[in-house]
Amino acid sequence: MIKEYSRSGYGARFQRKRALRLGALVVSAAVLIFLISMGFVVVKNSSRNKRQGLVALFEASSFDKAFEESGVQLKEKPLDFFLLTIRGFSAFQLAIAQINNFDTLKYIDECIWSLRKALLSRNASSGPAAGNGHLYYVLGKAYYYKGEAYADLSVKYLEKARESGYTAPDIPQYLGLTYASLEDYRNSVSAFTLALDPEEEHPSDILLLSIARSYLALEDYEAAKAYLMQCAETSRDSKTVNASRLLLGDILAKNGDYAGAEQQLLKALEEGGESAETHFQLGELYSAGGDFTSAKAEFRRAVKLDPAHLPARARLGI
């Protein structure tokens, strides 16, 4: 039989990178509006020029300078809500610009520390404020990038952002991803579905694939198949198409449609090029159908493409 669907297979890292790119501009625009408001409405003392300067740095995308300068000013006013906020927002922008995961997490931790402290500072001085939606939003995304172990906190703050009336367009997508990592697939499907634009001619392939994977986890194979078919037909990304066809092949094989499964796997090879995993899946399919000669041939192709492909090597006894 074809390898069982695995939540830890395709998607975890790929979806994280894709979501990072999709969300970066949304965060920057949202927090800029918030900071401009903070800089010109809240500030009423002699430090006005310094704070306006911080907003100007953020507006010019000089996030490193805004981060450093806010840190300097925080030494004098460690509980200042505005300074903590701009430092947290700048840290998030710096985090999503990093290539090295260690550096990303370093800034993410600073973002979380600053924004959590900002929320405590505001709530202690004036009670919970409706204007916290921006902070909840960035906090929720920061916890998402911190890793699956923090998915519950990501959900908590993204939901608080929604409850506060904040409506960033990428919130449903992040909620879908975090709910899926918590294995709460019903809420994951609901959130992902909200992220789809019914009027969009070419919906996001990452959303289609993510919804399909959640339906697979719920064992709703017909719904999963519909989204996978749409994804395979509309996506322009070869990795996404390949993943969709592999999952389609799995569903069809489980339903006894070996011919349909074979067609999907052959299309995956045709559209995405040679793949050890696809050849291995073909071998599993042929083996399930009793064609052991063809199965061994596919296992050999898989090992030739990837000598470290352990499942294929195990099938060949090497």
C-alpha positions as CSV (number, residue, x, y, z in Angstrom):
1,M,0.0,0.0,0.0
2,I,1.0,3.6,-0.5
3,K,2.6,5.2,2.6
4,E,0.1,6.5,5.1
5,Y,-0.6,10.3,5.1
6,S,1.8,12.0,7.5
7,R,1.1,15.4,9.0
8,S,4.9,15.9,9.4
9,G,5.6,15.3,5.7
10,Y,5.2,18.0,3.0
11,G,4.3,21.4,4.2
12,A,5.7,22.1,7.7
13,R,8.8,24.0,6.6
14,F,7.5,24.9,3.1
15,Q,4.2,26.4,4.5
16,R,6.2,28.3,7.2
17,K,8.4,29.9,4.6
18,R,5.5,30.7,2.3
19,A,3.4,32.1,5.2
20,L,6.4,34.2,6.2
21,R,6.6,35.8,2.8
22,L,2.9,36.3,2.5
23,G,2.6,38.0,5.9
24,A,5.6,40.3,6.0
25,L,4.0,43.2,4.0
26,V,0.7,42.9,5.9
27,V,2.5,43.3,9.3
28,S,4.6,46.2,8.1
29,A,1.6,48.2,6.8
30,A,-0.5,47.5,9.8
31,V,2.0,48.4,12.4
32,L,3.1,51.5,10.5
33,I,-0.5,52.9,10.7
34,F,-0.5,52.0,14.4
35,L,2.9,53.6,15.1
36,I,2.0,56.8,13.3
37,S,-1.1,57.1,15.5
38,M,0.9,56.4,18.6
39,G,3.6,58.8,17.6
40,F,1.5,61.8,16.9
41,V,-1.5,61.3,19.3
42,V,-0.1,59.7,22.4
43,V,3.1,61.8,22.7
44,K,2.5,65.0,24.5
45,N,5.9,65.9,26.1
46,S,9.4,67.0,25.3
47,S,10.3,63.6,23.9
48,R,7.9,64.1,21.0
49,N,10.7,64.7,18.5
50,K,12.6,61.6,19.5
51,R,9.4,59.5,19.2
52,Q,8.5,61.0,15.9
53,G,12.0,60.1,14.8
54,L,11.4,56.5,15.7
55,V,8.2,56.4,13.7
56,A,10.0,58.0,10.7
57,L,12.7,55.3,11.0
58,F,10.0,52.6,10.9
59,E,8.3,54.3,8.0
60,A,11.6,54.3,6.1
61,S,12.0,50.5,6.9
62,S,15.1,51.3,9.0
63,F,14.0,48.6,11.4
64,D,17.5,48.0,12.8
65,K,17.9,51.7,13.7
66,A,14.4,51.8,15.2
67,F,15.2,48.7,17.2
68,E,18.5,50.1,18.5
69,E,17.2,53.6,19.3
70,S,14.1,52.3,21.1
71,G,16.4,50.2,23.2
72,V,18.5,53.2,24.1
73,Q,15.4,55.2,25.2
74,L,14.0,52.2,27.1
75,K,17.0,52.4,29.4
76,E,15.5,55.6,30.7
77,K,11.9,54.6,30.5
78,P,11.8,50.8,30.8
79,L,8.0,50.6,31.1
80,D,7.1,53.1,28.3
81,F,4.3,51.6,26.2
82,F,5.2,53.4,23.0
83,L,8.9,52.5,23.2
84,L,8.2,48.8,24.0
85,T,5.7,48.7,21.1
86,I,8.0,50.1,18.5
87,R,10.9,47.9,19.7
88,G,8.6,44.8,19.5
89,F,7.4,45.7,16.0
90,S,10.9,46.4,14.8
91,A,12.1,43.2,16.2
92,F,9.4,41.3,14.3
93,Q,10.4,43.0,11.0
94,L,14.1,42.1,11.6
95,A,13.1,38.5,12.5
96,I,11.4,37.9,9.2
97,A,14.3,39.3,7.3
98,Q,16.8,36.9,8.7
99,I,18.2,33.9,6.8
100,N,19.6,32.1,9.8
101,N,17.0,30.5,12.0
102,F,19.0,31.3,15.2
103,D,19.0,35.0,14.3
104,T,15.3,34.8,13.5
105,L,14.4,33.3,16.9
106,K,16.6,35.9,18.7
107,Y,14.6,38.7,17.3
108,I,11.3,36.8,17.8
109,D,12.1,36.4,21.5
110,E,12.8,40.1,21.7
111,C,9.5,40.9,19.9
112,I,7.6,38.7,22.3
113,W,9.3,40.1,25.4
114,S,8.7,43.7,24.3
115,L,5.1,43.3,23.3
116,R,4.1,41.2,26.4
117,K,5.7,43.9,28.6
118,A,3.9,46.6,26.6
119,L,0.6,44.9,27.2
120,L,1.3,44.6,30.9
121,S,2.3,48.2,31.1
122,R,-0.8,49.4,29.3
123,N,-3.2,47.1,31.3
124,A,-1.6,48.1,34.6
125,S,-2.0,51.8,34.0
126,S,-5.4,52.0,32.3
127,G,-6.9,48.5,32.1
128,P,-7.4,46.4,29.0
129,A,-7.6,48.6,25.9
130,A,-9.6,47.9,22.7
131,G,-6.6,49.2,20.7
132,N,-4.5,46.2,21.6
133,G,-5.5,44.3,18.4
134,H,-2.3,45.2,16.6
135,L,-0.2,43.9,19.5
136,Y,-2.2,40.7,19.7
137,Y,-1.8,40.2,16.0
138,V,2.0,40.6,15.9
139,L,2.3,38.5,19.1
140,G,0.3,35.7,17.5
141,K,2.5,35.7,14.5
142,A,5.6,35.9,16.6
143,Y,4.6,32.8,18.5
144,Y,3.8,31.0,15.2
145,Y,7.4,31.6,14.0
146,K,8.8,30.5,17.4
147,G,7.6,26.9,16.6
148,E,4.9,24.3,17.0
149,A,5.5,24.1,20.8
150,Y,4.0,27.6,21.0
151,A,1.1,27.0,18.7
152,D,-1.4,27.4,21.6
153,L,-0.1,30.9,22.3
154,S,-0.2,31.8,18.7
155,V,-3.9,30.8,18.5
156,K,-4.6,32.6,21.8
157,Y,-3.3,36.0,20.6
158,L,-4.5,35.7,17.0
159,E,-8.0,34.9,18.3
160,K,-7.7,37.9,20.8
161,A,-6.8,40.1,17.8
162,R,-10.0,39.0,16.0
163,E,-12.1,39.4,19.1
164,S,-10.8,42.9,19.5
165,G,-12.0,43.7,16.0
166,Y,-8.7,43.7,14.3
167,T,-9.0,42.2,10.8
168,A,-5.7,41.6,9.1
169,P,-6.3,39.5,6.0
170,D,-3.7,36.9,6.8
171,I,-5.1,36.0,10.3
172,P,-7.3,33.1,9.1
173,Q,-4.3,31.5,7.3
174,Y,-2.1,31.7,10.3
175,L,-5.0,30.4,12.5
176,G,-5.4,27.5,10.1
177,L,-1.8,26.6,10.3
178,T,-1.6,26.8,14.1
179,Y,-4.8,24.9,14.6
180,A,-3.5,22.2,12.3
181,S,-0.2,22.0,14.3
182,L,-2.4,21.5,17.4
183,E,-4.3,18.7,15.5
184,D,-7.5,20.7,15.8
185,Y,-8.4,20.1,12.2
186,R,-12.0,21.2,12.3
187,N,-11.0,24.7,13.4
188,S,-8.1,24.5,11.0
189,V,-10.5,23.9,8.1
190,S,-12.8,26.7,9.3
191,A,-10.0,29.2,9.4
192,F,-8.5,28.1,6.1
193,T,-11.8,28.4,4.4
194,L,-12.2,31.9,5.7
195,A,-8.9,32.7,4.1
196,L,-10.1,31.7,0.7
197,D,-11.5,34.4,-1.5
198,P,-14.5,32.9,-3.4
199,E,-14.1,35.5,-6.1
200,E,-10.5,34.9,-6.7
201,E,-9.8,33.2,-10.0
202,H,-6.6,31.5,-8.8
203,P,-6.9,30.8,-5.1
204,S,-3.7,30.3,-3.1
205,D,-2.3,26.9,-3.7
206,I,-0.9,26.8,-0.1
207,L,-4.4,27.3,1.2
208,L,-5.9,24.6,-1.0
209,L,-3.2,22.1,0.0
210,S,-3.5,23.0,3.7
211,I,-7.3,22.6,3.6
212,A,-6.9,19.2,1.9
213,R,-4.4,18.1,4.5
214,S,-6.8,19.0,7.3
215,Y,-9.6,17.1,5.6
216,L,-7.3,14.1,5.3
217,A,-6.6,14.2,9.0
218,L,-10.4,14.3,9.5
219,E,-10.7,11.3,7.1
220,D,-13.0,13.3,4.9
221,Y,-11.4,11.9,1.7
222,E,-14.0,13.3,-0.8
223,A,-13.5,16.8,0.4
224,A,-9.7,16.4,0.5
225,K,-9.8,15.0,-3.0
226,A,-11.7,18.0,-4.3
227,Y,-9.2,20.5,-2.9
228,L,-6.3,18.5,-4.1
229,M,-7.6,18.3,-7.6
230,Q,-8.1,22.1,-7.6
231,C,-4.6,22.6,-6.3
232,A,-3.0,20.3,-8.8
233,E,-4.8,21.9,-11.7
234,T,-4.2,25.6,-10.7
235,S,-0.9,25.7,-8.8
236,R,2.2,27.0,-10.7
237,D,4.6,25.6,-8.0
238,S,6.0,22.2,-8.9
239,K,6.5,21.2,-5.3
240,T,2.9,21.9,-4.5
241,V,1.6,20.1,-7.6
242,N,3.8,17.1,-6.8
243,A,2.5,17.0,-3.2
244,S,-1.1,17.3,-4.3
245,R,-0.7,14.4,-6.8
246,L,1.0,12.2,-4.3
247,L,-1.8,12.7,-1.8
248,L,-4.4,12.2,-4.6
249,G,-2.7,8.9,-5.5
250,D,-2.8,7.8,-1.9
251,I,-6.6,8.5,-1.6
252,L,-7.4,6.8,-4.9
253,A,-5.3,3.7,-4.0
254,K,-7.0,3.4,-0.7
255,N,-10.3,3.4,-2.5
256,G,-9.0,0.6,-4.8
257,D,-8.7,2.9,-7.9
258,Y,-5.1,1.7,-8.8
259,A,-5.4,3.0,-12.3
260,G,-6.4,6.5,-11.1
261,A,-3.6,6.4,-8.5
262,E,-1.0,5.4,-11.2
263,Q,-2.2,8.3,-13.4
264,Q,-1.7,10.8,-10.7
265,L,1.8,9.6,-9.9
266,L,2.8,9.5,-13.5
267,K,1.6,13.0,-13.9
268,A,3.6,14.0,-10.9
269,L,6.7,12.7,-12.6
270,E,5.8,14.4,-15.9
271,E,5.1,17.8,-14.3
272,G,7.6,17.8,-11.5
273,G,10.5,15.8,-12.9
274,E,12.2,12.8,-11.5
275,S,11.5,12.2,-7.8
276,A,12.7,9.3,-5.6
277,E,9.6,9.5,-3.4
278,T,7.3,9.4,-6.4
279,H,9.0,6.4,-7.8
280,F,8.8,4.8,-4.4
281,Q,5.1,5.5,-4.2
282,L,4.7,3.9,-7.7
283,G,6.5,0.9,-6.4
284,E,4.2,0.6,-3.5
285,L,1.2,0.9,-5.8
286,Y,2.4,-1.8,-8.1
287,S,3.2,-4.0,-5.2
288,A,-0.3,-3.6,-3.8
289,G,-1.6,-4.6,-7.2
290,G,0.5,-7.7,-7.4
291,D,3.0,-6.5,-10.1
292,F,6.2,-7.2,-8.1
293,T,8.5,-6.9,-11.1
294,S,7.4,-3.3,-11.9
295,A,7.4,-2.6,-8.2
296,K,11.1,-3.6,-7.9
297,A,12.0,-1.5,-10.9
298,E,10.4,1.6,-9.3
299,F,12.2,0.9,-6.0
300,R,15.5,0.7,-7.9
301,R,14.8,4.0,-9.7
302,A,14.1,5.6,-6.3
303,V,17.4,4.4,-4.8
304,K,19.3,5.5,-8.0
305,L,17.9,9.0,-7.5
306,D,18.4,9.0,-3.8
307,P,20.7,6.3,-2.4
308,A,19.7,7.3,1.1
309,H,16.0,6.6,0.5
310,L,15.6,4.1,3.4
311,P,12.0,2.8,2.6
312,A,13.0,2.0,-1.0
313,R,16.2,0.3,0.2
314,A,14.3,-1.7,2.7
315,R,11.9,-2.9,-0.1
316,L,14.9,-4.0,-2.1
317,G,16.6,-5.6,1.0
318,I,19.7,-3.5,0.8
